[in-house]
Every structure is written in C-alpha cells, then in structure tokens.
Amino acid sequence: MGNKCPPCKKGAPGWMVTFGDMMALLLTFFVLLLSFAQLDIVKFEDASGSLQDAFGVQTLQQVNPMPTGETMMATDFQQQIVLVHLKEKLEVILQNETDNGEAEVIELENGFMVRMTFDQLFDDSLQIRKSIKPKVQQIATLLAEVPNMVFVSGNTDNQPPNPNGLYANNWALSAAMASSMVNYLAKEGGVEPSRLQARGLSEYSPVDSNDTEEGRAKNRRLEILISRETPPIGNNQILEKTDFIQAPVDEQ
C-alpha cells in the first residue's frame, strides 16, 4: 500500500493568518490617510462649474461649505492661545498692584478676569487716576488687539453713596464705574465699542465682609472679564489679530 498523506492540521494555514493581519493593517492605514485628507468643497464646485460652462450648461449655485470639526477645533485652539498670552501680559503689567493686593488676574471657565480696587483706580469724580492711567492704557492697548468680548462690571460695598452726590444709590454708582471704564477703553484705548459691555452690580456681589473697612475696600472694585466669546462674524469691524501673540509688552 502507498504512503498516506499526513493528516492536515485543523484551522487556517499559518500563512493565511499572517496575510489577514497584513490586510487589516493596510486597511487601517488607508482609513487613517483618508481621515487626514480634506476635500475642498468650494474648489470642487468651481471646477465642476467650469466643466459645465465648457459644455454649455449654465448653473448658478451658491456654495456655503459647512465648518468641519477640524476647522472648529483649530479656531478654538487659537483662541485659547490668544487668551493665555493675553493673561500673561496683563499679569506682567499689574505685577506691582497684584503684590500690593490692589489687583488680581483670575482665570475663569469662560475666560479670565482683571479685578482692580476702586480706591486705586478712580478718583472722587470717577475719572481714572493719573497714577494708574499708564497701566490702564497698556491694558486697553492689549484688549484692542484681540477679538474677544469684554464685560466690565462695577461693584460697591453696602454703604449708601453720599446723599448730596450724583448717584442716588449703589446701582447708579456701580453702573457709572463700569461706564467710565468702558468709555475710556473705547475712546482712549481704541477697543471696538461693539465688543464692550458695562454692568452695574451694586453691593450684591461682595468678595469680602462689609463689616470691616478693609472688607468694604475690597468690595469696592471694578472687574474686567475677557470672555472666550467673540462678536458675531457679521461684524466687519472686528478683525482677528494673528500677530498679537508676538506683540511685546513693556514691563513695569
């Protein structure tokens, strides 16, 4: 009797398993390459329209490409970089005031805030003091170079204003504080007015106790919130300042 073939092993041959692994890796690789590729819809439509014109087919169609996840992520990342550098520059400008407890730069979820005490910032007529005006001008110059919204809030302590003064109550006083700063940022600092909002919060957002003079002094303050929010795209007066990141700051 002739020799019989040895019984075949169960399962797929070894070369087939290796070949299948290689095909799976190649498929993954090409899917990855495809995910990196971006199809420029506008250029595609323009090329398609040119071919149609060449063949005598006239079609007028406006193409408004939808933003992709990648472009939105890039915009958000750029905004974050701008805010980080702006915060660092403002911390340098206000270093002395921060050391003296007269100012703070506070990071928030929706941006960051510059907090300055009333006594250090304003005189009795709510004009910015000459001693602090150069630094306020530097702040305004930096704010003018970014597209973000800026919310200015005035805050008071729980003591009523002078009854013989201009302000009937703390609501009016806090609103006047915010308006004075907004007016300066727009007129003297060159910040686009459509990016500015003034808010009077009166005595109802204290950061310290109103039972002591020291606490009341901390509650009398102005807060400038530089928001992650930007004005609507339709506002043609707002331009992105891509060179802001490299802009120098004079250290005091």
C-alpha positions as CSV (number, residue, x, y, z in Angstrom):
1,M,0.0,0.0,0.0
2,G,1.2,3.5,-0.8
3,N,2.2,6.0,1.8
4,K,-0.7,8.1,3.1
5,C,-0.6,11.9,3.4
6,P,-0.2,13.0,7.0
7,P,-3.5,14.4,8.4
8,C,-4.0,18.1,7.9
9,K,-4.0,20.3,10.9
10,K,-7.2,21.9,11.9
11,G,-7.8,25.6,11.4
12,A,-6.4,28.0,8.8
13,P,-2.8,27.7,7.5
14,G,-0.3,29.9,9.2
15,W,0.4,32.0,6.1
16,M,-3.3,32.9,5.8
17,V,-3.4,34.3,9.3
18,T,-0.4,36.4,8.6
19,F,-1.9,37.6,5.3
20,G,-5.2,38.5,7.0
21,D,-3.3,40.6,9.7
22,M,-1.4,42.4,7.0
23,M,-4.6,43.3,5.1
24,A,-6.3,44.6,8.3
25,L,-3.2,46.8,9.0
26,L,-3.3,48.1,5.4
27,L,-7.0,48.9,5.6
28,T,-6.4,50.7,8.9
29,F,-3.5,52.7,7.4
30,F,-5.6,53.8,4.4
31,V,-8.5,54.8,6.6
32,L,-6.1,56.9,8.6
33,L,-4.8,58.6,5.5
34,L,-8.4,59.3,4.3
35,S,-9.2,60.9,7.7
36,F,-6.3,63.3,7.2
37,A,-7.5,64.3,3.7
38,Q,-9.8,67.3,3.3
39,L,-12.0,67.8,0.3
40,D,-12.2,71.5,-0.6
41,I,-15.9,71.7,-1.5
42,V,-15.7,75.2,-2.9
43,K,-12.8,74.3,-5.3
44,F,-14.6,71.2,-6.3
45,E,-17.7,73.1,-7.1
46,D,-15.8,75.7,-9.0
47,A,-14.1,73.0,-11.1
48,S,-17.4,71.3,-11.7
49,G,-19.0,74.6,-12.8
50,S,-16.1,75.3,-15.2
51,L,-16.7,71.9,-16.9
52,Q,-20.4,72.7,-17.1
53,D,-19.7,76.0,-18.7
54,A,-17.4,74.4,-21.2
55,F,-20.2,72.1,-22.3
56,G,-22.8,74.9,-22.4
57,V,-24.6,74.1,-19.2
58,Q,-25.2,77.2,-17.1
59,T,-26.0,76.7,-13.5
60,L,-25.7,79.3,-10.8
61,Q,-25.4,77.9,-7.3
62,Q,-24.0,79.4,-4.2
63,V,-21.9,77.1,-2.1
64,N,-21.6,77.7,1.6
65,P,-19.4,74.9,3.0
66,M,-20.2,73.8,6.5
67,P,-17.4,74.1,9.0
68,T,-15.7,70.9,9.8
69,G,-14.8,69.6,13.2
70,E,-11.2,70.1,12.5
71,T,-11.5,73.8,11.5
72,M,-13.6,74.5,14.6
73,M,-11.1,72.8,16.8
74,A,-8.3,74.8,15.2
75,T,-10.2,78.1,15.8
76,D,-10.9,77.2,19.5
77,F,-7.2,76.2,20.0
78,Q,-6.1,79.5,18.5
79,Q,-8.5,81.4,20.7
80,Q,-7.1,79.6,23.8
81,I,-3.5,80.5,22.8
82,V,-4.5,84.2,22.4
83,L,-6.2,84.2,25.9
84,V,-3.2,82.5,27.6
85,H,-0.8,85.1,26.2
86,L,-3.1,88.0,26.9
87,K,-3.4,86.8,30.5
88,E,0.4,86.5,30.9
89,K,0.9,90.0,29.5
90,L,-1.7,91.5,31.9
91,E,-0.1,89.8,34.9
92,V,3.2,91.4,34.0
93,I,1.6,94.9,33.7
94,L,-0.2,94.6,37.0
95,Q,2.6,92.8,38.9
96,N,3.1,95.7,41.5
97,E,-0.6,96.1,42.0
98,T,-1.0,92.4,42.5
99,D,1.8,92.3,45.1
100,N,0.1,95.2,46.9
101,G,-3.3,93.5,46.9
102,E,-4.8,96.2,44.7
103,A,-5.4,94.0,41.7
104,E,-5.9,90.3,40.7
105,V,-5.9,88.4,37.4
106,I,-8.2,85.4,37.9
107,E,-8.7,82.5,35.5
108,L,-12.4,81.5,34.9
109,E,-14.2,78.8,32.9
110,N,-15.4,81.3,30.3
111,G,-12.2,83.4,30.1
112,F,-10.3,85.4,32.8
113,M,-10.9,88.5,34.9
114,V,-8.9,91.5,35.9
115,R,-10.1,92.8,39.2
116,M,-8.9,96.3,40.5
117,T,-9.9,98.2,43.6
118,F,-12.0,101.4,43.3
119,D,-9.7,103.4,45.5
120,Q,-6.6,102.5,43.4
121,L,-8.4,103.1,40.1
122,F,-10.8,106.0,40.4
123,D,-10.8,109.5,41.9
124,D,-13.9,111.0,43.5
125,S,-15.4,112.0,40.1
126,L,-14.9,108.5,38.7
127,Q,-12.1,109.6,36.5
128,I,-9.1,107.2,36.2
129,R,-6.3,108.4,38.5
130,K,-3.2,109.7,36.8
131,S,-1.0,107.4,38.8
132,I,-2.7,104.2,37.3
133,K,-3.6,105.6,33.9
134,P,-0.4,104.5,32.0
135,K,-1.1,100.9,33.0
136,V,-4.8,101.2,32.2
137,Q,-3.7,102.4,28.8
138,Q,-1.5,99.4,28.3
139,I,-4.4,97.1,29.3
140,A,-6.6,98.9,26.7
141,T,-4.0,98.6,24.0
142,L,-3.8,94.8,24.5
143,L,-7.6,94.5,24.6
144,A,-7.8,96.3,21.3
145,E,-5.6,93.7,19.6
146,V,-7.9,90.7,20.3
147,P,-11.4,89.9,19.0
148,N,-12.9,88.8,22.4
149,M,-15.9,90.3,24.1
150,V,-15.1,92.4,27.2
151,F,-17.6,92.7,30.1
152,V,-16.8,95.5,32.6
153,S,-18.6,95.3,36.0
154,G,-18.8,97.9,38.7
155,N,-19.2,96.7,42.4
156,T,-19.7,98.7,45.6
157,D,-19.8,98.0,49.3
158,N,-23.1,98.1,51.3
159,Q,-22.7,101.8,52.3
160,P,-25.0,104.2,50.5
161,P,-23.4,106.9,48.4
162,N,-23.2,110.5,49.5
163,P,-26.8,111.8,49.5
164,N,-25.5,115.1,48.2
165,G,-23.6,113.4,45.4
166,L,-24.6,112.5,41.8
167,Y,-25.6,108.9,42.5
168,A,-28.9,108.1,44.1
169,N,-27.9,104.5,45.1
170,N,-25.3,101.9,44.7
171,W,-26.9,100.7,41.5
172,A,-26.2,104.0,39.8
173,L,-22.7,104.3,41.3
174,S,-21.7,100.8,40.2
175,A,-23.1,101.4,36.7
176,A,-21.2,104.7,36.5
177,M,-18.0,103.0,37.4
178,A,-18.4,100.4,34.6
179,S,-19.4,103.1,32.1
180,S,-16.4,105.2,33.0
181,M,-14.0,102.3,32.2
182,V,-15.9,101.3,29.1
183,N,-15.7,104.9,27.8
184,Y,-12.0,105.0,28.4
185,L,-11.3,101.7,26.7
186,A,-13.3,102.7,23.6
187,K,-12.2,106.4,23.3
188,E,-8.6,106.3,24.7
189,G,-7.7,102.7,24.2
190,G,-9.1,102.0,20.7
191,V,-11.2,99.0,21.8
192,E,-14.1,98.3,19.3
193,P,-17.2,99.6,21.2
194,S,-19.3,96.6,19.9
195,R,-17.1,94.3,22.0
196,L,-17.7,96.2,25.2
197,Q,-20.5,95.8,27.8
198,A,-20.9,97.8,31.0
199,R,-22.6,96.2,34.0
200,G,-23.6,97.7,37.4
201,L,-23.8,95.0,40.1
202,S,-24.3,97.3,43.1
203,E,-23.4,95.8,46.5
204,Y,-24.8,92.3,45.8
205,S,-21.6,90.5,44.7
206,P,-19.2,91.0,47.6
207,V,-15.9,89.3,47.8
208,D,-15.3,90.1,51.4
209,S,-17.2,91.1,54.5
210,N,-18.8,94.5,54.7
211,D,-18.3,94.6,58.5
212,T,-14.8,96.0,58.3
213,E,-13.3,98.9,56.3
214,E,-10.8,96.5,54.8
215,G,-13.5,94.2,53.6
216,R,-15.5,97.1,52.2
217,A,-12.5,98.4,50.4
218,K,-12.1,95.0,48.6
219,N,-15.8,95.1,47.7
220,R,-15.5,98.5,46.0
221,R,-13.9,97.2,42.8
222,L,-14.0,97.1,39.1
223,E,-13.9,93.7,37.2
224,I,-12.9,93.4,33.5
225,L,-13.9,90.0,32.1
226,I,-12.2,89.0,28.9
227,S,-14.5,86.3,27.6
228,R,-13.9,83.4,25.3
229,E,-16.9,84.7,23.4
230,T,-16.4,86.7,20.3
231,P,-18.8,89.1,18.5
232,P,-20.9,87.7,15.6
233,I,-19.0,87.0,12.4
234,G,-21.1,89.5,10.5
235,N,-19.5,92.4,12.4
236,N,-16.9,93.5,9.8
237,Q,-15.3,95.9,12.2
238,I,-13.8,93.0,14.3
239,L,-10.6,91.6,12.8
240,E,-8.5,88.8,14.1
241,K,-5.1,89.9,15.3
242,T,-3.0,87.0,14.5
243,D,0.2,88.9,15.4
244,F,-0.9,89.6,18.9
245,I,0.9,86.5,20.3
246,Q,4.2,88.1,19.3
247,A,3.4,91.6,20.4
248,P,5.8,92.9,23.0
249,V,4.8,94.3,26.4
250,D,6.6,96.9,28.4
251,E,7.4,95.5,31.8
252,Q,6.9,97.9,34.6
